[in-house]
Amino acid sequence: MATAFSFRPWLLVSCGLLLAAACHGLQVGFYQKSCPKAEAIVRAEVQKAVRRDPGLGAGLLRMLFHDCFVEGCDASILLDPTPANPRPEKKGAPNDASQRSYEVIDAAKKALEKACPGVVSCADAVAFAARDASDLLGGSRIRFAMPGGRLDGRRSQESQTNVLPPPFAGLDTLTGRFAAKGMSVEDLVVLSGAHSVGRSHCTSFVFERITKGSDMEANLANQLKGQCPASPGVGNDPVVAEDAVTPNVLDNQYYKNLLDRKVLFTSDAALMSSAQTAKMVSDFAKPDGTWERKFAAAMVKLASIGVKSGRDGEIRKNCRVVN
């Protein structure tokens, strides 16, 4: 019997998407000859992390999104500040003090370098880790093959993080930013389901959703008033679960919460502001596995954005610094 910590890479997303990934120079089983245990090594570290703290798995999902939307899927989010570049992506408002799970990738990269020095990119480690976190947090309901072959970028700037959709964005802003990355409206609605796991700082929603008043369900609003200060900020910015029903499970509860007006962000509530996206929300709330299948496909598509190859990238020895 399969468990939450088993994995069968042949349970794939649609062939069409895998072929599309191949067009970006990516290939399923990319390290089969050069580092046969590469994906298993990454998975082992993700497994340990998720067992220790499911929130680290949520951080890995967010990491892939925040990496790929900025400069492409090139592990630029992992680069630390240096005297020459004191404000990399890590210091951008969407990441500073909120993005976590860097240590999981560090551990995976250390093990990869021991097994196969200079072979596996940090960008692929991030993509594999997000896939494995999806499977583990999803209780084996979200399984898919993740192509490899990305190279690591050499550029990382705080200013570039402004392309990430903020939690206070409306639907037009959200769809526009997804479209700029080649992602559809359906991809937006599907990937928003990642808000079924993880946690949020109060500053991400209190001012827009509670202080100003919103359509948030009254009991949830009152609960959050008890968890968050009226004016959260530096030094006083607690975190709360993004999904209070199944906070550590990646599932379609998010869409049920949307229908019940029990979501944190303006960007969540925005998905109910058009007939097209509201219909998707209603469909994904059904227990027929549709959302899980589409989430798997959207993750592969996401992980194909702006892939570096050839002279555009490298394979870092240490994910936090360029070679």
matplotlib code that plots the C-alpha trace (Angstrom):
import matplotlib.pyplot as plt

x = [0.0, 1.4, 2.2, 2.6, 6.4, 6.4, 7.0, 6.4, 7.9, 6.0, 2.8, 3.1, 1.2, 0.1, 2.5, 1.8, 3.2, 6.2, 6.9, 6.5, 9.1, 11.4, 11.2, 12.8, 15.8, 14.4, 14.0, 12.5, 15.3, 17.9, 20.4, 19.8, 23.3, 25.3, 23.9, 21.4, 20.5, 20.1, 16.3, 16.3, 18.9, 16.7, 13.6, 15.3, 16.1, 12.6, 11.2, 13.2, 12.2, 8.5, 8.4, 10.1, 7.9, 5.3, 5.7, 9.1, 7.3, 5.0, 8.1, 9.5, 6.4, 6.5, 10.3, 9.7, 7.0, 9.1, 12.2, 10.6, 8.6, 11.8, 14.6, 13.2, 13.8, 17.5, 17.8, 18.5, 16.4, 19.0, 21.9, 23.1, 24.0, 27.6, 29.6, 29.2, 25.4, 24.1, 20.4, 19.6, 16.1, 16.3, 16.1, 13.1, 9.8, 8.1, 11.0, 12.7, 11.5, 8.9, 10.6, 11.8, 13.3, 16.6, 18.3, 16.5, 18.1, 21.4, 21.2, 20.2, 23.0, 25.6, 24.5, 24.4, 27.9, 29.1, 27.5, 28.1, 30.3, 29.4, 26.6, 23.2, 22.1, 20.6, 17.7, 16.9, 17.2, 14.5, 12.2, 12.6, 12.1, 8.8, 7.6, 8.4, 6.8, 3.7, 3.6, 4.3, 2.0, -0.7, -0.7, 0.4, -2.5, -0.3, 2.5, 4.2, 7.5, 9.6, 12.0, 15.6, 18.3, 18.1, 21.2, 21.8, 21.7, 24.3, 22.0, 19.8, 18.4, 15.9, 14.2, 13.2, 10.9, 8.3, 7.0, 5.6, 1.8, 1.3, -1.4, -3.4, -3.6, -6.9, -7.8, -6.6, -3.1, -3.0, -3.9, -1.6, 1.4, 0.7, 0.2, 3.6, 5.2, 3.2, 0.8, -3.0, -5.9, -6.5, -2.9, -3.5, -6.5, -4.9, -1.6, -3.4, -4.4, -1.0, -2.5, -4.0, -0.7, 1.7, 1.3, 1.2, 2.3, -0.5, 0.8, -0.1, -3.8, -4.8, -4.9, -6.7, -9.0, -9.7, -9.0, -10.7, -13.4, -14.0, -16.3, -14.3, -16.6, -17.3, -16.1, -12.8, -12.4, -13.0, -10.6, -7.9, -8.4, -7.5, -4.4, -3.1, -2.4, -4.5, -1.3, 1.1, 4.6, 8.3, 8.8, 5.1, 3.9, 2.7, 1.9, -1.3, -2.3, -3.4, -6.0, -7.3, -9.1, -6.3, -3.2, -0.6, -2.3, -2.0, -5.6, -8.6, -9.8, -8.7, -11.4, -14.1, -12.7, -13.0, -16.7, -17.3, -15.4, -12.7, -9.5, -6.8, -5.7, -7.3, -5.7, -7.5, -10.9, -10.3, -10.7, -14.4, -14.7, -15.4, -17.7, -14.8, -12.6, -15.5, -16.6, -13.1, -13.1, -16.4, -15.1, -11.9, -13.8, -15.3, -13.7, -13.0, -9.3, -9.5, -7.6, -4.8, -4.3, -4.2, -2.0, 0.6, 0.5, 0.7, 3.8, 5.6, 4.6, 5.7, 9.1, 9.8, 9.7, 12.9, 15.1, 18.9, 21.0, 24.5, 26.4, 23.4, 24.0, 26.3, 26.1, 26.9, 29.0, 27.3, 23.7, 24.2, 27.0, 28.0, 31.0]
y = [0.0, 3.4, 5.8, 9.6, 9.0, 6.7, 7.9, 6.5, 8.8, 7.1, 8.5, 11.4, 14.6, 14.9, 14.0, 17.3, 19.2, 17.0, 17.5, 21.3, 21.1, 19.2, 22.2, 24.2, 21.8, 19.9, 16.1, 13.6, 11.5, 14.0, 12.7, 9.0, 8.5, 11.4, 11.1, 8.2, 8.9, 12.7, 12.8, 10.3, 12.4, 15.5, 13.6, 12.2, 15.7, 16.9, 13.9, 14.7, 18.3, 17.7, 15.1, 17.7, 20.6, 20.5, 24.3, 23.6, 21.8, 24.7, 26.9, 24.8, 25.2, 28.9, 28.9, 27.4, 30.0, 32.9, 31.7, 31.0, 34.3, 36.3, 35.7, 32.3, 28.9, 29.4, 29.3, 33.1, 33.2, 31.2, 33.7, 35.5, 39.1, 40.0, 43.2, 43.4, 42.6, 43.5, 43.3, 40.0, 38.6, 37.3, 40.9, 41.8, 42.5, 39.3, 37.1, 38.9, 37.6, 35.3, 32.9, 29.8, 26.3, 27.5, 25.0, 22.1, 23.0, 23.5, 20.0, 18.5, 20.3, 19.1, 15.5, 15.9, 17.3, 14.4, 11.9, 13.7, 16.8, 19.5, 17.7, 18.7, 22.3, 24.1, 25.1, 21.4, 20.8, 23.5, 22.0, 18.4, 19.6, 21.3, 18.2, 16.0, 18.5, 18.4, 14.6, 14.5, 17.3, 16.0, 12.5, 10.9, 12.4, 14.8, 12.9, 13.8, 13.6, 16.8, 17.2, 18.3, 20.1, 23.7, 25.7, 28.2, 31.9, 34.4, 37.4, 38.2, 41.6, 42.7, 45.1, 42.2, 40.8, 43.4, 41.2, 38.8, 39.0, 40.7, 39.4, 42.6, 42.3, 42.3, 39.9, 42.0, 42.4, 38.7, 37.6, 40.1, 39.0, 35.3, 36.1, 37.9, 34.5, 32.5, 31.2, 31.1, 32.2, 28.6, 28.2, 31.2, 29.6, 26.2, 27.3, 29.5, 26.2, 26.1, 28.5, 25.3, 24.9, 27.2, 30.3, 34.1, 37.1, 39.3, 42.3, 40.4, 40.7, 42.7, 46.2, 45.1, 42.4, 43.3, 46.9, 48.2, 45.6, 43.0, 40.1, 37.8, 35.5, 37.1, 34.3, 34.0, 37.8, 37.8, 34.8, 36.7, 39.8, 37.7, 36.4, 39.6, 43.0, 45.8, 47.4, 44.6, 45.6, 45.0, 43.2, 42.5, 40.5, 37.0, 34.3, 32.4, 29.3, 30.1, 27.3, 26.8, 23.6, 21.4, 23.6, 20.9, 19.2, 20.2, 19.6, 21.4, 22.7, 26.1, 26.2, 25.2, 28.0, 30.5, 29.5, 30.1, 33.4, 32.0, 33.1, 35.5, 37.5, 40.0, 38.0, 34.9, 36.6, 38.1, 34.6, 34.9, 38.3, 37.0, 34.3, 32.5, 32.1, 31.6, 28.6, 27.2, 27.6, 25.7, 22.9, 22.5, 22.3, 19.0, 15.8, 14.2, 14.7, 17.4, 20.0, 17.6, 16.6, 20.2, 21.3, 18.7, 19.9, 23.5, 22.9, 21.4, 24.3, 26.8, 25.0, 25.6, 29.4, 31.2, 28.1, 28.9, 26.9, 27.0, 30.2, 31.7, 29.6, 27.4, 24.6, 26.2, 24.3, 26.2, 27.3, 30.6, 32.0, 32.0, 30.1]
z = [0.0, -0.9, 1.9, 2.0, 1.7, -1.4, -4.9, -8.3, -11.0, -13.8, -12.5, -14.9, -15.9, -19.5, -22.2, -23.8, -20.9, -20.7, -24.3, -23.8, -21.0, -23.4, -25.7, -23.0, -23.0, -20.0, -19.8, -17.4, -16.0, -17.0, -14.4, -15.0, -16.3, -14.8, -11.2, -11.0, -7.3, -7.7, -7.4, -4.5, -2.7, -2.9, -1.9, 1.2, 2.4, 1.7, 3.5, 6.6, 6.5, 6.0, 8.8, 11.1, 10.0, 7.3, 6.9, 5.3, 2.6, 2.0, 1.9, -0.9, -3.0, -2.5, -3.3, -6.7, -7.6, -6.3, -8.1, -11.5, -11.7, -11.1, -13.7, -14.5, -12.8, -12.1, -8.3, -8.3, -5.1, -3.3, -3.7, -0.5, -0.3, -1.1, -1.1, -4.9, -4.7, -1.3, -2.3, -4.1, -4.4, -0.8, 0.4, -1.7, 0.2, -1.0, 0.3, 3.2, 6.6, 4.9, 2.5, 4.3, 3.6, 2.2, 4.6, 2.9, -0.4, 1.3, 2.7, -0.6, -2.5, 0.1, -0.4, -4.2, -4.3, -2.2, -4.6, -7.9, -7.7, -10.1, -11.8, -10.4, -10.5, -7.6, -9.9, -10.5, -6.8, -6.1, -8.8, -7.6, -4.0, -4.9, -6.6, -3.6, -1.2, -3.3, -3.0, 0.7, 1.7, -0.6, 0.9, -2.3, -4.3, -6.2, -8.0, -11.2, -13.0, -12.9, -15.9, -15.2, -17.0, -15.7, -15.1, -12.3, -13.0, -12.0, -11.5, -8.5, -7.7, -5.1, -7.6, -9.8, -7.2, -7.9, -10.7, -8.1, -7.5, -4.1, -1.6, -2.1, -5.9, -7.8, -10.5, -13.4, -11.8, -11.1, -14.6, -16.1, -14.2, -14.9, -18.6, -18.7, -17.7, -20.2, -17.6, -18.1, -16.0, -15.1, -14.0, -11.7, -10.1, -9.9, -8.4, -5.9, -4.3, -2.8, -0.2, 1.3, 3.2, 4.9, 7.0, 6.5, 8.4, 9.6, 7.6, 4.4, 5.1, 8.2, 6.6, 3.4, 4.8, 8.4, 9.2, 6.0, 6.2, 3.5, 2.5, 4.9, 6.8, 10.2, 12.5, 10.7, 10.8, 14.5, 15.0, 13.1, 15.2, 18.2, 16.5, 14.9, 16.3, 15.0, 13.5, 12.7, 11.7, 12.3, 15.6, 16.0, 13.0, 14.0, 11.6, 11.1, 9.0, 5.5, 5.7, 9.2, 8.3, 6.9, 7.5, 6.9, 3.9, 0.3, -0.8, -2.4, 0.9, -0.3, -2.8, -0.3, 1.9, -1.0, -1.5, 2.2, 2.2, 4.6, 2.9, 4.0, 1.0, -1.3, -4.1, -2.9, -2.7, -6.2, -7.7, -7.0, -8.7, -12.2, -13.5, -15.3, -12.2, -9.8, -12.0, -11.7, -8.0, -7.8, -10.0, -8.1, -4.8, -5.9, -4.6, -8.0, -8.2, -10.9, -9.0, -8.0, -11.6, -12.8, -10.0, -11.0, -14.6, -13.6, -11.5, -14.4, -16.5, -13.8, -13.5, -17.2, -17.1, -18.2, -18.0, -18.3, -20.6, -22.3, -21.5, -19.7, -16.6, -14.6, -12.0, -8.7, -6.2, -3.4, -4.0, -2.1, -4.2, -7.9, -8.9]

ax = plt.figure().add_subplot(projection="3d")
ax.plot(x, y, z, "-o")
ax.set_aspect("equal")
plt.show()
